[in-house]
Amino acid sequence: MKTFKPSENEVVKVKNRIKEKTNKLQSPGSPSKFLSNHSCVLGAYLDSVDGLKGALEGGVRRVYFEPVVGNNLVNCTLKSSKFSEDEKNQISSQLMHANKLCQEFGAEFIWKWPQITPDSLIHKFLEVLGSISEISEIMVDGHGAGEALNSMDGVSLSCSGGFNVWNKETLTTLSRNYGVITVSPELSREDLKNLVVGSRVNGVENPLEMVVQGNLDALISRDCLMEVVSENLDDKDRDFWGIEDEKNHIFPVKIDLNGNTHILNSVELCLIDHVKELIDMGVSGLVMDMRTKGYEYSKEMSLVYGAQLNHVLSRSDSKKMLKQFKSRIKTISTGGITTGNYLKGVKDVQ
């Protein structure tokens, strides 16, 4: 034991280094000091024009639009190495329509690429991008897609939660090539606070977003689950699909443009109670994941979060109003609501 014990001089050096680092970390003070340097924007992930209309009417001002082809719940599309002209036209048409709607409402439009974007799909998207000059912002989910777009003039990139940003080193590195950065949806409030403050100390000024509402991905499979479903169903029977477990929990299912199956959590993440806290930390974007949702849900949920955001920013936050907002969310949510890991954190697996 004595052989491993450091000398007194070494101990003093370590203490001095700790003191120096601690002083630097304390220099910015409270995260609220960053409030004057940013505003908080209400954003949404959407995959239909109907849902987009509802969100815009509800007050969303930053739109991440992920188009679908045909009925993506039943038909596993775009698995071939080349687009058909019809598929390409469908995507282009949806993007242009969505972008035009955003312009009418004064909202920012970003083309959101799927969570898994293999080379074959990247090449297809680049074909579409080359034919639409109006699109200048794209959200990607990994470095591969980011590298494919990084050299393109006039295109700015943002990071989705798929980058799984947990620490300030990752955030600092991503800030050099990306604009808006979405932090990991699995962060606890303490981890998030440390991440925001630590990144600001490192000089990161990028807008930081947090997903605050929606059924998040529980599992993604390369198997297209909906191939077993008949294509002869009426359109009214194609609106919603899910998997029911032995406890009668229903997990929504959706298929992305690459034919991958996304099985979503059976309850929706909901952080309406913590909007003020998130803003005080320095989070500059609150995002609702409203993919697979329709007009009514998107409008109502956007109105609720927009109202709470306005209450907080105007310093007139009301507990009575918040209770009403939360009650409304419970009524329209899919499967109920949860705070996820925000309050309880993630336990380390030994």
Secondary structure, 3 states (H helix, E strand, C coil): CHHHCCCHHHHHHHHHHHHHHHHHHHCCCCHHHHHHHCCCEEEEEECCHHHHHHHHHHCCCEEEECCCCCCCCCCCCCCCCCCCHHHHHHHHHHHHHHHHHHHHHCCEEEEECCCCCCHHHHHHHHHHHHHCCCCCEEEECCHHHHHHHHCCCCCEEEECHHHCECCHHHHHHHCCCCCCEEECCCCCHHHHHHHHHHHHHCCCCCCEEEEEEECCEEEEECCCHHHHCCCCCCHHHCCCCEEECCCCCEEEEEECCCCCEEEECCCEEECHHHHHHHHHHCCCEEEEECCCCCHHHHHHHHHHHHHHHHHHHCCCCCHHHHHHHHHHHHHHCCCCEECCHHHHCCCCCC
